[in-house]
């Protein structure tokens, strides 16, 4: 509410003590190549006072406490938890805390949890989204969850380094890490732990990553194995709280409110790692929800403090919809103008046309088994497909087709693009991708990248493996990763500014991710002062950040 200063409880507030930083430096560990922040308890208190934060709940950020040496990890873990306890004692009433544990070493994690909760009297337990690839649904974690369930514990989850992606610089905090929180949630649910351990209360940092926009897609995928999943998750969500850290953009807040309702969003600042400007943006964004979405002053106060107070008092907080039916934002992306861009057979195309919803349908290739063939055999199949697609188009002018190419075979693909567009008169190019496990600097061969940028035709991006559970099957959302990489590696900026991309199987996440992905457009792996100035100018002066505007003109299908 304009002009009102809200008191806050901060559930996402990090310690970065000197002893911890020194140990990380000895091991050669950094966080996305970012310089370790200069932090102490007094700096936290100063930031809290400047933002009217009454109480903060302390935790460690990535990379957590577990490393190869178990004894070292246990000692570091104990030191961090006792440090949090000492801050609580030194500043009465200003701090609470979440104790770290040494998962995936379950026996020592149980001992540390007992010490943190019973001896140090901390408020809950902090977990990383994954540790060395062990996610929250790990079968070995059952004894740990049984104890947490018995205690009706509060567990706070923070993203950690994604296995194999430590060298990916700012792709980590702006894309991969937050997806990793969502992957951890999905892994937990897929393991059935949401049913087995219903008494644990969960706080997922950074709004749970992309869980809010992805939720309906997730339910559709899980229903194939579990017809009851929608009702199970409706019940489980009563135990789930999402914090506001890094979720200050209008394109994200609406999804957060819609997913959580107003009783399960809690304030998180990311102080310790987050700077004053970032915290200020969060405060401004949520203070004005009366104007944006018609929230009452009490509802805004609940987000800033009331929901957290009820959580820690253990009062029952039922999930209930408020008076507004929906917070969903208007459609995002370029209007496809009654064209169905995502269709895989002539039969589907005719059905779509007969519905009267579309004036034209464009066919694209989809057969994951073909990618198991040897390169020459794939070429033969793709060449035959492109010819057959052209024949279908010649019989019905309302049906078009994309020319399928193989990004792993750049020379052949360049030749086939010329054949498909110039001889067969197809409508554009379909690139089927599986890039999540590629090296950091890899996307496509530069010759193919240049060719794509020169054709002045739409380019449809499609994952090889579209089925499966999102993020558990990493390739499922590869269209999003494609854009993130293309922005960050300056490929889009250098070659594709005039290319119309059509992104498929995005899980409805493009609008939600548009602002952080848009920031990646400016942050090439080697960040410069000039690039940051360009972003500030475009975003805050012109109100048209280039990456965001590109995504706003992207077609999702």
Helices and strands as residue ranges (DSSP letters): E 8-14, H 18-26, H 41-50, E 53-59, H 70-90, E 95-100, H 106-114, I 115-119, E 124-128, E 130-131, E 134-135, G 139-141, H 142-151, E 154-158, H 171-171, I 172-176, H 177-190, H 193-196, E 201-204, G 206-208, H 211-222, H 229-236, G 237-239, E 240-243, H 250-260, E 265-266, H 276-287, H 289-293, H 297-301, I 302-306, H 307-313, E 339-343, H 346-354, E 360-363, G 368-372, H 375-395, E 399-405, H 410-418, I 419-423, E 428-433, H 446-454, E 458-463, G 474-477, H 478-488, H 491-495, E 501-503, H 510-520, H 529-536, I 537-541, H 546-552, E 555-556
